[in-house]
Amino acid sequence: MIIQTSGGQVRGYFDHSLYTFKGIPYGRAKRFCPAVPAHWDGVLDCASFGKKAMQPLPAPDGSPASDPDDYSEDCLYLNVYTPDVHKKLPVVIHIHGGGFQTGSGPDQDGAQIISSHQFVYVSFNYRLGVFGYLYLGSLLGSKYAQSGNLGTLDQLQAIAWVYENIRAFGGDPEQITVFGESAGAKSIGALMFSPVFCRCCRRVMMASGAIQSIRSTATADAVARRLIAIGHFDRPEALLELSSKELLALQEKLCDNSGNTCTFGPTADGIVIPKDWQTVMHTADFWHGDAIIGCCRHELADYGRDTKDFVNAAPEIAKNLFEDYAEYAYQTIEHLKQLHPDQINQAHLSHWWVQVLSDYMYRTHTGRLAQLLEEHGCRVWKYSTEFGRAVHCLDQCLAFGSLDDCQPALLGTSDQDQKALAKAINEYYIRFFETGDPNKEGCLHWPLWHHHNPKVMVWDWPYHTANEAKDDALDDFPVSVYQISSDQDAHLQ
């Protein structure tokens, strides 16, 4: 199967009822610079995935080390899975997570997600860590003014490529859903300020992530200066002369702490993301469409389980996660102590810290974005995962992963309940991909979320809908989660 794209011709293969096109280059980029569209001569054979973005090896999650040859700064490739190139099917674009430091498009098996359904699935790589989010505009001048958003620009270029080319693969560019988990969802939050994204994307599904990862240029510049200090460079231009391996080694030193999730992320540079984004998000320039958005009850419970002497370590974890804004976490813990003086023991302190970290990293911001989208007139379906240990992105693991992968978060639940809930979540999400509405006649109705009638879908067994409590998440926290400066971001009004 040969298809003409804007970059050139690609050859795909029919495999298990799907046409697959792996490793299509959508961009080429010089280090620390925006990508340009990729072009090639002849027919490009798309039988295998392209190189993945540069990232630490082995993976931080303890998975087996990969072959270093699988990774490159030349990593801007996408993958298309389609049931029929002659139809006009809904399109699903996945943005992978990984703390803006790890992951790749092939992490999700497109064939498994599509299964027997009728939609086109697209995944892609984008630049990560120092290669995708190191802001050098203040240090190296206007040539690098967009360097803090190269990963975001890669995402926009991949989505625009899909919008322009997907008809040839049997997809309908007017029915594009973009979904992501964790950093993938936070990426969508940043993309919502882009006219390109507003034009190309009609629906989003955001799991465990909202708009909280956008940081100021002052904060992004402070991160870059920390990296330079670690390298003991006497001039910032030295970063341009390092090898990929040397840059990664610096990144690993910079991120050598238990709360490095926010070290990298989108930057309000005034070019890709407006500097006054907290004002813009209340205007008509912000994205509008249909959305599923939600998170898990105990997003960061793994810290409590895996960290030695967690209660004493928690303040340092909060500092690494939030930097200046860690003060909000400390104040909330002190407030909880004052409210419940008879409960100040290790068990309650551990529970409070998990709640504070989970809410201020995730649940608080998910709730705010749901309300913001509803105020814009969007249709919003909201969920809360309560099943098992209800840790980070569990609903995504159940819906699109394997139960074996989910097991650490499912302790105390039966195999039968796990399978039944996984099937239900998958069916609701797939219906949203296919139709823009997760509901189907004969199934439990998932009502739209409204601030005056805040009904949410609760992913537990049995799954059910419920009224969201007014104080469902702690709310005394700024809009951004991470700041290194003396200025405090305003609260979301």
ABEGO torsion letter per residue (X at the ends): XBBBBAAEBBBBBBBGGBBBBBGBBABBBBBGBBBBBBBBBEBBBBABBBBBBBBBOBBAAGBBBBBAAABBABABBBBBBBABAABBBBBBBBBBBGGGABEBAAABBAAAAAEABBBBBBBBBBBBEAAAABBAAAAAEAAAAAAAAAAAAAAAAAAAAAAAAAAAAGBBAABBBBBBBEAAAAAAAAAAABAAAAAABABBBBBGEBAAABBBAAAAAAAAAAAAAAAGBABAAAAAABBAAAAAAAAAAAABBAAAAAABEBBBAGAABBAAAAAAAABAABBBEBBBBBBBABAAAAAAAABBGAAAAAAAAAAAAAEAAAAAAAAAAAAAAAABAAABBAAAAAAAAAAAAAAAAAAAAAAAAAAAAAAAGBBBBBBBBABEAGBBGAAAAAAABBAAAAAAAABGBBAAAAAAAAAAAAAAAAAAAAAGBABBBGBBBBBBBBAABBBBBBBBOBBBBBBBBAAABBABBBABABBBBABBBBBBX
